[in-house]
Amino acid sequence: MKITNSKTDICANRFGGNGDVIIEHYLDESMLNDSVVMYAKVTLKPGCSLGYHIHDGNSETIVVL
């Protein structure tokens, strides 16, 4: 699978969290027949956080580096 148009989003206060969340999209959802909501690297710098949110009908895999 080839990535042709990578995209990066910076989201302030994502889901009510603190600071900016950097989302580097690896694959477009349409490449996976819309079966995956998001396939991306999400970076949280010190002091930043994601607010509480629910995954209903999908899952989330987290790799901490």
C-alpha positions in Angstrom: 0.0 0.0 0.0 1.5 3.3 -1.0 0.9 6.6 0.9 0.5 9.4 -1.7 -0.8 12.3 0.3 0.3 12.4 4.0 -1.4 14.9 6.1 -0.6 16.5 9.5 -3.3 18.1 11.7 -2.7 20.1 14.9 -5.7 20.0 17.2 -6.0 22.3 20.2 -7.6 20.9 23.3 -8.6 17.6 21.6 -11.7 16.1 23.3 -11.3 18.8 26.0 -7.7 17.9 26.8 -4.8 20.3 27.3 -2.5 21.8 24.7 -2.0 20.8 21.1 -2.2 17.2 19.8 -0.2 16.5 16.6 -1.8 13.9 14.3 0.3 12.6 11.4 -2.0 10.5 9.2 -0.2 7.4 7.7 -3.2 6.1 5.7 -6.3 7.8 4.4 -9.5 6.0 5.7 -10.7 5.4 2.2 -7.6 3.3 1.5 -9.0 0.8 4.0 -12.6 0.9 2.7 -13.6 3.2 5.6 -13.2 0.3 8.1 -10.6 2.3 10.1 -11.5 5.7 11.5 -7.9 6.9 11.8 -4.5 5.3 11.3 -1.9 7.8 12.5 0.9 8.8 14.8 -0.4 11.0 17.6 2.1 13.1 19.5 1.5 14.6 22.9 4.2 17.0 24.1 4.8 17.4 27.8 1.8 18.9 29.5 -0.6 18.0 26.7 -3.4 15.5 26.9 -6.4 14.0 25.2 -9.7 14.5 26.9 -12.0 11.6 27.8 -13.6 10.0 24.8 -15.4 6.7 24.0 -14.6 4.2 21.2 -18.0 2.8 20.2 -17.9 0.2 17.5 -14.1 0.6 17.0 -10.9 0.1 18.9 -7.7 2.0 19.6 -4.2 0.6 19.7 -1.6 2.6 21.5 2.2 2.3 21.2 4.1 4.4 23.7 7.6 5.4 22.7 
